[in-house]
Amino acid sequence: MSADIIDGKAFAVTIRAKVADHVARLKKGHGITPGLAVVLVGEDPASQVYVRSKGKQTVEAGMNSYEHRLDAGTSEADLLALIAQLNSDPAVHGILVQLPLPGHLDSDLVINAIDPAKDVDGFHISNVGLLGTGQKSMVPCTPLGCLMMLRAHLGSLSGLDAVVLGRSNIVGKPMAQLLLGDSCTVTIAHSRTRNLADVVRRADIVVAAVGRPEMVPGDWIKPGATVIDVGINRIERDGKNLLVGDVDFASARQVAGAITPVPGGVGPMTIACLLANTVTACCRANGLPEPEGLTA
């Protein structure tokens, strides 16, 4: 057998179209334009590319994009002052501080200074707690994108056995909470999990987010399982630089029922869900119904 390919790039296009449609309705019906502010400290090349992409897609969706580029030596006090300004700006509905920050800045302090209602990355401790207790929150973008793709491919997730490989605060833990919210039976596995292959092999859903190139071979996958590969790893093979996931795509594809590729799987969904979260935050701020199909 050969697994169905879950095309994250195509799926992200549909999400961005839904976002743009809802933005147009907000403008026409309520005179409101959602606004996303992105803060970049320093000149990390990968972060610069990512911020440009976010700004471009924000504008393409009809939203307002506010970019704040600060010197690498910006003080913590100055960064916190900017965040306070954005918190109080009614035109800004979403705030994202691009990580990683320079070493002299306390990332936790900075993230937790953002108004939780505008925390479209879903990293604020209040949003973490709300998600963990099953309450309405801002949901981290990558896990939200994974959930959307799983729902679209499988329909109801109720009763399915899910294994999340990785326990990061950004992907692993919130992914597990979202799957629990959809009534999966969830195991969080990691590098110290005993008999890891056997744990993964029983899962109907595998979400791999460990950051280790091709760690999961095809013989770890239950026949017919759905595999979501969050990993993006740069490797050199046969003299070429390649992007690969945490799952050995070639062998896993022969066993799984469906699988996301790398690249072109989860990655494109992250920015699409950032835009979706911004629209959701805007609707909540104005007491309007949340956009259908764009939230957890």
ABEGO torsion letter per residue (X at the ends): XBBBBBBAAAAAAAAAAAAAAAAAAAAAAAGBBBBBBBBBBEABAAAAAAAAAAAAAAAAAGBBBBBBBBBAABBAAAAAAAAAAAAABAABABBBBBOBBBAABBAAAAAAABBAAABAAGABAAAAAAAAAGBBBBBBAAAAAAAAAAAAAAEBABGBBBBBBEABAAAAAAAAAAAAAAGBBBBBBBAABBGAAAAAAABABBBBBAGBBGABBAAABBBGBBBBBABBBBBBBGGBBBBBBABBAAAAAAABABBBBOBGBAAAAAAAAAAAAAAAAAAAAAGBBBBBGABX
